[in-house]
Amino acid sequence: MSDTIIEVSGKKVTMREMKVRDERAVKHITDDADREFALLSNLTGLSEEELDDLTIKDYRKLQDALLGFFV
């Protein structure tokens, strides 16, 4: 799998392919939602503030792309 481009809030965001180091970087975060949020921030380069400002519909697009790395 390679990088994924997702359109959110009228702009194209690149989510790079997840690596083992990404999983290890967030393993200390015990809350699943917070861990996912930090992981999405790492993989897309979007700040947590930028992620907070997304609509739920756009955030779900990022979640779906993230899940694609696990199949």
Backbone as ProteinMPNN parsed JSONL, in Angstrom:
{"seq_chain_A": "MSDTIIEVSGKKVTMREMKVRDERAVKHITDDADREFALLSNLTGLSEEELDDLTIKDYRKLQDALLGFFV", "coords_chain_A": {"N_chain_A": [[0.862, -1.174, 0.0], [0.429, 2.279, -0.602], [0.934, 5.847, -0.157], [-2.062, 7.665, 0.627], [-4.483, 9.758, -0.784], [-6.768, 12.06, 0.402], [-9.699, 13.946, 0.155], [-10.534, 16.594, 2.118], [-12.391, 19.089, 3.707], [-12.312, 20.706, 1.423], [-9.673, 20.559, 0.557], [-6.819, 18.659, -0.52], [-5.49, 16.039, 1.282], [-2.663, 14.269, 2.184], [-2.212, 11.055, 3.333], [0.273, 9.339, 4.706], [1.723, 6.074, 4.263], [1.306, 3.831, 6.922], [3.695, 2.957, 9.399], [5.57, 0.665, 11.444], [6.846, 2.126, 13.427], [5.091, 4.25, 13.767], [2.898, 3.111, 15.017], [4.137, 2.318, 17.384], [4.789, 4.814, 18.411], [2.461, 5.814, 19.464], [1.571, 4.001, 21.29], [1.601, 4.321, 24.025], [-0.59, 5.82, 24.661], [-3.548, 5.439, 26.228], [-6.316, 5.721, 25.799], [-8.482, 4.819, 23.248], [-9.667, 6.535, 21.288], [-8.156, 8.885, 21.562], [-5.654, 7.87, 20.903], [-6.036, 7.14, 18.222], [-6.534, 9.685, 17.161], [-4.063, 10.994, 17.574], [-2.477, 9.371, 15.97], [-3.616, 9.798, 13.424], [-2.962, 12.488, 13.133], [-0.161, 12.312, 13.047], [0.198, 10.803, 10.685], [-0.955, 12.317, 8.658], [0.065, 14.857, 8.897], [-1.468, 16.908, 9.707], [-2.344, 19.288, 12.154], [-3.471, 18.844, 15.555], [-5.395, 20.731, 16.091], [-6.286, 21.358, 13.518], [-7.435, 18.911, 12.829], [-9.469, 18.855, 14.758], [-11.136, 20.823, 13.751], [-12.31, 19.711, 11.545], [-15.197, 18.499, 9.772], [-17.431, 15.939, 10.915], [-18.001, 14.157, 8.89], [-15.798, 14.484, 7.139], [-13.762, 13.733, 8.899], [-14.381, 11.063, 9.245], [-13.658, 10.073, 6.755], [-10.889, 10.125, 6.96], [-10.591, 8.299, 9.035], [-11.522, 5.967, 7.775], [-9.563, 5.633, 5.802], [-7.372, 5.177, 7.437], [-8.124, 2.746, 8.648], [-7.863, 1.137, 6.43], [-5.175, 0.547, 6.357], [-4.884, -1.573, 8.029], [-5.922, -3.844, 6.948]], "CA_chain_A": [[0.0, 0.0, 0.0], [1.213, 3.508, -0.659], [0.24, 7.003, 0.398], [-3.453, 7.83, 0.237], [-4.915, 11.163, -0.858], [-8.158, 12.189, 0.824], [-10.154, 15.33, 0.103], [-11.249, 17.027, 3.314], [-12.552, 20.55, 3.823], [-11.959, 21.357, 0.17], [-8.266, 20.436, 0.189], [-6.331, 17.291, -0.577], [-4.59, 15.697, 2.372], [-1.968, 13.013, 1.955], [-1.955, 10.224, 4.494], [1.35, 8.431, 4.331], [1.547, 4.694, 4.7], [1.652, 3.618, 8.318], [4.844, 2.1, 9.678], [5.603, 0.131, 12.805], [7.227, 3.213, 14.346], [3.902, 5.062, 14.043], [2.136, 2.374, 16.03], [4.899, 2.392, 18.632], [4.789, 6.196, 18.909], [1.201, 6.12, 20.158], [1.152, 2.872, 22.123], [1.473, 4.758, 25.422], [-1.885, 6.488, 24.819], [-4.457, 4.355, 26.605], [-7.652, 5.933, 25.252], [-8.492, 4.475, 21.825], [-9.979, 7.709, 20.455], [-6.99, 9.779, 21.609], [-4.573, 7.219, 20.163], [-6.369, 7.286, 16.801], [-6.387, 11.097, 16.834], [-2.625, 11.262, 17.478], [-1.985, 8.641, 14.814], [-4.047, 10.525, 12.227], [-2.163, 13.698, 13.057], [1.18, 11.905, 12.597], [0.193, 10.279, 9.32], [-1.389, 13.324, 7.69], [0.759, 16.13, 9.086], [-2.419, 17.907, 10.186], [-2.256, 19.519, 13.594], [-4.672, 18.41, 16.27], [-6.385, 21.804, 15.915], [-6.868, 21.184, 12.185], [-8.321, 17.753, 12.909], [-10.639, 19.271, 15.543], [-11.998, 21.688, 12.946], [-12.943, 18.97, 10.451], [-16.543, 17.971, 9.986], [-17.415, 14.503, 11.206], [-17.968, 13.471, 7.595], [-14.413, 14.479, 6.674], [-12.96, 12.946, 9.839], [-14.658, 9.655, 8.933], [-12.849, 9.721, 5.583], [-9.549, 9.825, 7.462], [-10.691, 7.045, 9.779], [-11.641, 4.872, 6.809], [-8.249, 5.448, 5.198], [-6.536, 4.576, 8.471], [-8.512, 1.336, 8.759], [-7.355, 0.45, 5.261], [-3.811, 0.09, 6.603], [-4.92, -2.745, 8.885], [-6.495, -5.012, 6.256]], "C_chain_A": [[0.902, 1.228, 0.0], [0.409, 4.634, -0.01], [-1.17, 7.104, -0.177], [-3.787, 9.313, 0.236], [-6.406, 11.208, -0.574], [-8.532, 13.662, 0.727], [-10.989, 15.624, 1.342], [-11.258, 18.543, 3.357], [-12.054, 21.287, 2.584], [-10.49, 21.315, -0.191], [-7.86, 18.972, 0.224], [-5.284, 17.089, 0.503], [-3.961, 14.353, 2.036], [-1.764, 12.301, 3.282], [-0.881, 9.228, 4.067], [1.082, 7.042, 4.885], [2.063, 4.539, 6.128], [2.814, 2.647, 8.446], [4.781, 1.646, 11.129], [5.939, 1.246, 13.793], [6.05, 4.123, 14.679], [3.061, 4.412, 15.129], [2.833, 2.461, 17.39], [4.854, 3.787, 19.247], [3.537, 6.532, 19.706], [0.763, 5.021, 21.128], [0.965, 3.254, 23.584], [0.138, 5.444, 25.708], [-2.939, 5.409, 25.065], [-5.863, 4.502, 26.04], [-7.622, 5.706, 23.74], [-8.721, 5.681, 20.922], [-8.796, 8.672, 20.421], [-5.816, 9.198, 20.826], [-4.804, 7.356, 18.656], [-6.129, 8.721, 16.34], [-4.912, 11.447, 16.638], [-2.031, 10.58, 16.255], [-2.375, 9.34, 13.517], [-3.251, 11.812, 12.049], [-0.763, 13.381, 12.533], [1.202, 11.531, 11.12], [-0.178, 11.315, 8.271], [-0.592, 14.623, 7.769], [-0.185, 17.244, 9.506], [-2.246, 18.067, 11.696], [-3.534, 19.01, 14.258], [-5.765, 19.46, 16.161], [-7.064, 21.689, 14.552], [-7.816, 19.985, 12.17], [-9.597, 18.093, 13.666], [-11.635, 20.069, 14.712], [-12.664, 20.974, 11.771], [-14.386, 18.62, 10.801], [-16.418, 16.48, 10.292], [-17.32, 13.7, 9.915], [-16.537, 13.387, 7.067], [-13.514, 13.655, 7.594], [-13.147, 11.456, 9.575], [-13.875, 9.189, 7.701], [-11.433, 9.352, 6.016], [-9.547, 8.515, 8.241], [-10.747, 5.852, 8.834], [-10.296, 4.575, 6.147], [-7.293, 4.777, 6.175], [-6.846, 3.083, 8.617], [-7.994, 0.512, 7.595], [-5.923, -0.061, 5.437], [-3.78, -1.214, 7.396], [-5.505, -3.981, 8.199], [-5.513, -5.589, 5.26]], "O_chain_A": [[2.006, 1.202, 0.543], [-0.639, 4.411, 0.597], [-1.434, 6.688, -1.305], [-3.412, 10.04, 1.156], [-7.201, 10.509, -1.202], [-7.775, 14.528, 1.164], [-12.015, 14.987, 1.583], [-10.251, 19.193, 3.076], [-11.452, 22.356, 2.683], [-10.08, 21.967, -1.152], [-8.478, 18.156, 0.907], [-4.327, 17.854, 0.624], [-4.655, 13.412, 1.649], [-1.216, 12.864, 4.23], [-1.096, 8.392, 3.19], [0.323, 6.862, 5.838], [3.123, 5.056, 6.483], [2.913, 1.661, 7.717], [4.024, 2.189, 11.932], [5.37, 1.297, 14.883], [6.011, 4.708, 15.761], [2.577, 5.079, 16.043], [2.184, 2.656, 18.417], [4.879, 3.927, 20.47], [3.555, 7.441, 20.536], [-0.312, 5.114, 21.721], [0.238, 2.574, 24.309], [-0.227, 5.629, 26.87], [-3.187, 4.568, 24.201], [-6.541, 3.498, 25.821], [-6.83, 6.328, 23.033], [-8.045, 5.832, 19.904], [-8.47, 9.215, 19.366], [-5.075, 9.928, 20.168], [-3.874, 7.653, 17.905], [-5.586, 8.949, 15.259], [-4.547, 12.109, 15.667], [-1.175, 11.15, 15.579], [-1.554, 9.461, 12.608], [-2.906, 12.178, 10.925], [-0.24, 14.095, 11.677], [2.123, 11.904, 10.393], [0.239, 11.206, 7.118], [-0.576, 15.402, 6.816], [0.233, 18.393, 9.649], [-2.029, 17.092, 12.415], [-4.545, 18.779, 13.594], [-6.947, 19.117, 16.141], [-8.272, 21.897, 14.437], [-8.884, 20.047, 11.561], [-10.685, 17.673, 13.271], [-12.842, 19.996, 14.944], [-13.491, 21.565, 11.076], [-14.742, 18.468, 11.969], [-15.413, 15.849, 9.963], [-16.635, 12.679, 9.861], [-16.112, 12.332, 6.597], [-12.61, 12.962, 7.127], [-12.197, 10.678, 9.667], [-13.476, 8.027, 7.626], [-10.848, 8.394, 5.511], [-8.618, 7.716, 8.124], [-10.088, 4.839, 9.071], [-9.933, 3.415, 5.954], [-6.501, 3.916, 5.791], [-5.935, 2.259, 8.699], [-7.715, -0.677, 7.749], [-5.504, -0.992, 4.749], [-2.752, -1.89, 7.429], [-5.574, -5.049, 8.807], [-5.822, -6.572, 4.588]]}, "name": "protein", "num_of_chains": 1, "seq": "MSDTIIEVSGKKVTMREMKVRDERAVKHITDDADREFALLSNLTGLSEEELDDLTIKDYRKLQDALLGFFV"}
